[in-house]
Amino acid sequence: MSEKRRNIQLPGGIVAVGVNDQQAKVLTGRQAFVEKYCKDRGWDMLNLTIEQLLEVRAQPGWKEPA
């Protein structure tokens, strides 16, 4: 039996195509983390600098989303 795959809409008009349930969980968890992190820092999530992106990706909540 093949694993069910689907598309998910992410911020900025990005569509993740053909993801399985585990991948969807990680991507939506990261999305939620980034939204909260940017809000807490007063950043525009859709217009981050390279330095801001690197900071977000260095956080445990991005590496291991809940």
SVG drawing of the C-alpha trace seen along z (x, -y; Angstrom):
<svg xmlns="http://www.w3.org/2000/svg" viewBox="-3 -45 26 47">
<polyline fill="none" stroke="black" stroke-width="0.4" points="0.0,0.0 1.4,-3.4 1.7,-6.2 -0.8,-9.0 0.8,-12.2 -0.7,-15.7 0.2,-19.3 0.4,-21.9 0.2,-25.7 2.9,-27.5 3.4,-31.3 4.7,-33.4 2.7,-31.5 4.9,-28.4 3.2,-25.0 4.9,-21.9 4.0,-19.3 3.6,-15.6 4.5,-15.4 3.6,-12.5 2.0,-12.9 5.4,-13.1 6.7,-15.7 3.5,-17.7 3.8,-17.6 7.3,-18.9 6.5,-21.7 3.4,-22.9 5.3,-22.7 8.1,-24.8 5.6,-27.3 3.9,-27.7 7.3,-28.2 8.5,-30.8 5.2,-32.7 5.5,-32.9 9.3,-33.6 8.9,-36.4 5.9,-37.9 7.9,-37.8 10.9,-39.5 8.7,-42.1 9.9,-40.8 7.9,-40.6 7.9,-36.9 7.6,-37.3 10.5,-39.7 13.3,-38.3 17.0,-39.1 19.5,-36.3 20.7,-37.0 17.2,-36.6 16.7,-33.4 19.9,-32.0 18.8,-33.0 15.4,-31.3 17.0,-28.1 19.5,-27.9 16.6,-27.7 15.7,-24.3 12.0,-24.9 12.8,-25.1 15.2,-22.1 12.7,-19.9 9.2,-21.4 6.6,-20.3"/>
</svg>
